[in-house]
Amino acid sequence: MKETINSFLNSKLGSLLIIVTTSIAIIFVTLSIGLVVFSNNINNKLKENISINLFINDSVSTKSYSKIETELKNNVFVNTYKLVSKSEALKIMKDKTGKDFLSVLEANPLPASYTVRLHADSVTTLSIDPIIATLKNIKGVDDVVYDYTLTLKILNYINSSKKIIYGVSIFLVLLSIYLVYSNNKLLLSSRSNQYNTMKLVGAKLRTIKIPIFLYGILMGIIAGGLCLVLFFLAINFASKFYVIQFLPINKNYLIILTMVLGTFLGFLGSFLATLNVTLKISKIK
């Protein structure tokens, strides 16, 4: 541990570069995870907001309403359903238009209906029409009204974009690992004299490598702490915008993820950089 601290103090510029590159790597990996989570959350939110209205025939009895609700409850695609009675429908219409139809008509012309929402994971461009067909076949349902064309177009766009998002995510992760590795490699090259001296006095390979691993982990932890400060500043700024609702953030999870990433990338970078380190005396270029 003493050797690790000395390495940090003796190479402040190199340590700073490692911290900066590891921080960038953490941001890249977190960004890639965020992109995937963000697209999935938008996808689910849009699906959950698809509203289907089932208009009920006026001749349907109270017993038949119970049968309709049983069918909706047993439908594996249906997440929630809500009955809107004739009187409630009239009130909603009055609130929207400001007109009272009963002042002109003797009877309420509006039918009762059920507002149905589906399970997000059951909604696809291929499954939606068969689902609507099953709802139309429920006895007592006169008509099914829905408007999901725009939503499905957006979902198609998101699904086609997922391949790009996953590709970008993989690229960012690989770039992150390379950044940490290359900077650790440069730092090792700058210390060739020190390591050659250790080899000449009979130091074992693990005696050389372990301080390098600990140094990488220390740099990763410092970089993780720096990223946490930046992340919380960014979250505070993003909270002012509507888009933040599509990326629900668990702060405890973010802290754990960031520190684990920092530690892992720090260790991985130092491990990869020392793969070619042997007890053979290196030539000084």
C-alpha positions in Angstrom: 0.0 0.0 0.0 2.9 2.3 0.8 4.3 1.6 -2.7 0.9 2.5 -4.2 0.8 5.9 -2.4 4.3 6.6 -3.4 3.5 5.9 -7.0 0.6 8.3 -6.8 2.8 11.1 -5.2 5.8 10.5 -7.5 3.8 10.7 -10.7 1.1 13.3 -10.2 0.7 14.2 -13.9 0.4 10.5 -14.8 -2.0 9.9 -11.9 -4.1 12.9 -13.1 -4.2 11.5 -16.6 -5.3 8.0 -15.3 -8.0 9.6 -13.1 -9.3 11.7 -16.1 -9.4 8.8 -18.5 -10.9 6.5 -16.0 -13.6 9.1 -15.3 -14.3 9.4 -19.0 -14.5 5.6 -19.2 -17.0 5.5 -16.3 -19.1 8.2 -17.9 -19.0 6.3 -21.2 -20.1 3.0 -19.6 -22.8 4.7 -17.5 -24.0 6.6 -20.6 -24.3 3.3 -22.5 -26.3 1.8 -19.7 -28.4 4.9 -19.5 -29.1 4.8 -23.3 -30.5 1.3 -23.0 -32.6 2.0 -19.9 -33.9 5.3 -21.4 -35.0 3.6 -24.6 -36.7 0.7 -22.7 -38.5 3.1 -20.3 -39.8 5.3 -23.2 -40.9 2.1 -24.9 -42.8 0.8 -21.8 -44.3 4.3 -21.0 -45.8 4.6 -24.5 -47.2 1.0 -24.4 -48.8 1.6 -21.0 -50.4 4.8 -22.2 -52.2 3.1 -25.1 -55.9 3.5 -24.2 -58.6 1.3 -25.7 -62.3 2.2 -25.2 -64.9 -0.6 -25.2 -68.4 0.8 -25.8 -71.2 -1.3 -24.2 -74.6 -1.9 -25.7 -77.4 -0.2 -23.8 -79.3 -3.4 -23.4 -76.6 -5.1 -21.4 -77.8 -6.1 -17.9 -75.9 -5.8 -14.6 -75.2 -9.5 -14.7 -73.7 -9.1 -18.2 -71.4 -6.3 -16.9 -70.0 -8.8 -14.4 -69.3 -11.3 -17.3 -67.6 -8.6 -19.3 -65.4 -7.7 -16.3 -64.6 -11.4 -15.8 -63.4 -11.7 -19.4 -61.3 -8.6 -19.1 -59.8 -9.8 -15.8 -58.9 -13.2 -17.4 -57.5 -11.6 -20.5 -53.7 -12.0 -20.2 -53.1 -8.9 -22.3 -55.2 -6.6 -20.1 -53.4 -4.7 -17.4 -56.2 -2.4 -16.1 -59.8 -1.6 -16.9 -62.2 1.0 -15.7 -65.9 1.3 -16.2 -67.2 4.7 -17.3 -71.0 4.7 -16.8 -73.5 6.6 -19.0 -73.8 9.4 -16.4 -70.0 9.6 -16.0 -69.6 9.8 -19.8 -72.2 12.6 -19.9 -70.4 14.5 -17.2 -67.1 14.1 -19.1 -68.7 15.4 -22.3 -70.2 18.3 -20.5 -66.9 19.2 -18.9 -65.1 19.1 -22.3 -67.7 20.9 -24.4 -69.5 23.0 -21.8 -72.9 21.8 -23.2 -75.6 19.9 -21.4 -77.1 17.4 -23.8 -80.0 16.6 -21.5 -81.3 20.1 -21.9 -81.9 19.3 -25.6 -82.4 15.5 -25.5 -84.8 13.6 -23.3 -82.4 10.7 -22.7 -78.6 10.3 -22.4 -77.4 9.2 -25.8 -73.9 8.3 -24.6 -73.1 4.6 -24.0 -71.3 3.2 -21.0 -67.7 2.0 -21.8 -64.6 0.4 -20.4 -61.2 2.1 -20.6 -58.7 -0.6 -21.1 -54.9 -0.5 -20.8 -52.6 -3.3 -21.8 -49.5 -4.9 -20.3 -46.5 -3.1 -21.8 -44.7 -6.4 -22.6 -47.7 -7.7 -24.6 -47.9 -4.7 -27.0 -46.1 -5.1 -30.4 -47.0 -4.1 -33.9 -47.9 -7.7 -34.6 -49.9 -8.5 -31.4 -52.0 -5.3 -31.2 -54.6 -6.2 -33.9 -55.3 -9.7 -32.5 -55.7 -8.2 -29.0 -58.2 -5.7 -30.4 -60.1 -8.6 -32.1 -60.4 -10.5 -28.8 -61.8 -7.4 -27.2 -64.3 -6.9 -30.0 -65.6 -10.5 -29.6 -66.6 -9.9 -25.9 -70.4 -10.3 -25.7 -72.1 -7.0 -25.0 -69.3 -4.9 -26.6 -70.8 -2.8 -29.4 -67.6 -1.1 -30.6 -63.9 -0.8 -29.8 -62.3 2.6 -30.3 -58.5 3.1 -30.2 -55.9 5.4 -31.6 -52.5 3.9 -31.4 -51.2 4.5 -34.9 -48.8 7.3 -33.9 -47.7 5.3 -30.8 -46.9 2.3 -32.9 -44.9 4.4 -35.3 -42.8 5.8 -32.5 -42.4 2.2 -31.0 -41.2 1.0 -34.4 -38.7 3.9 -34.6 -37.4 3.1 -31.0 -37.1 -0.6 -31.8 -35.2 0.0 -35.0 -32.9 2.4 -33.1 -32.2 -0.1 -30.4 -29.6 -1.9 -32.6 -27.8 1.4 -33.0 -28.0 2.1 -29.3 -26.6 -1.4 -28.4 -23.9 -0.9 -31.0 -22.9 2.5 -29.6 -23.0 1.1 -26.1 -20.6 -1.8 -26.9 -18.3 0.7 -28.7 -18.3 3.0 -25.6 -17.5 0.1 -23.3 -14.6 -1.1 -25.5 -13.3 2.5 -25.9 -13.5 2.9 -22.1 -11.4 -0.2 -21.5 -8.8 0.9 -24.1 -8.5 4.4 -22.7 -7.7 3.1 -19.2 -5.4 0.4 -20.6 -3.4 2.7 -22.8 -2.8 5.3 -20.1 -1.7 2.6 -17.6 0.6 1.3 -20.3 2.2 4.7 -20.8 2.6 5.1 -17.1 4.4 1.7 -16.9 6.7 2.7 -19.7 7.7 5.9 -17.9 8.7 3.8 -14.9 10.9 1.2 -16.7 14.0 2.3 -14.8 12.3 1.8 -11.4 11.0 -1.7 -12.4 14.4 -2.8 -13.8 16.0 -1.8 -10.5 13.5 -3.9 -8.6 14.2 -6.9 -11.0 17.9 -6.6 -10.5 17.6 -6.8 -6.7 15.6 -10.0 -7.0 12.0 -8.7 -6.6 9.3 -11.3 -7.4 6.9 -10.7 -10.2 3.9 -10.3 -7.8 5.9 -7.8 -5.8 6.0 -5.6 -9.0 2.5 -6.3 -10.1 0.5 -6.0 -6.9 1.3 -2.3 -6.3 0.4 -1.6 -9.9 -3.0 -3.3 -9.4 -3.6 -1.4 -6.1 -2.6 1.8 -7.8 -5.1 1.1 -10.7 -7.9 0.4 -8.1 -7.1 3.6 -6.2 -7.2 5.6 -9.4 -10.5 4.0 -10.2 -12.0 4.8 -6.8 -10.9 8.4 -7.0 -12.3 8.6 -10.6 -15.6 7.0 -9.3 -15.9 9.7 -6.6 -15.3 12.5 -9.2 -17.9 11.0 -11.5 -20.5 10.8 -8.7 -20.1 14.6 -8.1 -20.6 15.2 -11.9 -23.6 12.8 -12.1 -25.4 14.4 -9.2 -24.9 17.9 -10.7 -26.2 16.6 -14.0 -29.3 15.0 -12.3 -30.0 18.2 -10.4 -29.9 20.1 -13.7 -31.9 17.4 -15.6 -34.6 17.3 -12.9 -35.9 20.7 -14.4 -36.9 18.9 -17.6 -39.8 16.6 -18.4 -37.5 13.9 -20.0 -36.1 12.9 -16.6 -39.2 10.9 -15.9 -38.1 8.4 -18.5 -34.9 7.7 -16.6 -35.9 7.0 -13.0 -32.6 7.1 -11.0 -32.0 5.2 -7.8 -29.2 7.2 -6.2 -28.0 4.2 -4.1 -27.8 2.1 -7.2 -26.0 4.9 -9.1 -23.4 5.2 -6.2 -22.8 1.5 -6.2 -22.6 1.2 -10.0 -20.2 4.1 -10.3 -17.8 2.9 -7.6 -17.9 -0.7 -8.9 -17.2 0.6 -12.4 -14.4 2.7 -11.2 -12.8 -0.1 -9.2 -13.3 -2.6 -12.0 -11.9 -0.3 -14.8 -9.0 0.7 -12.6 -8.1 -2.9 -11.9 -8.8 -4.1 -15.5 -6.6 -1.3 -17.0 -3.7 -2.1 -14.7 -4.1 -5.9 -15.2 -4.1 -5.6 -19.1 -1.2 -3.2 -18.9 0.9 -5.7 -16.9 0.2 -8.8 -19.1 3.6 -8.5 -20.8 5.5 -7.6 -17.6 8.1 -10.2 -16.8 11.2 -10.5 -14.8 13.3 -9.9 -17.9 15.2 -6.6 -17.8 13.4 -4.2 -20.2 15.4 -2.1 -22.7 15.2 1.6 -22.1 14.2 3.5 -25.2 
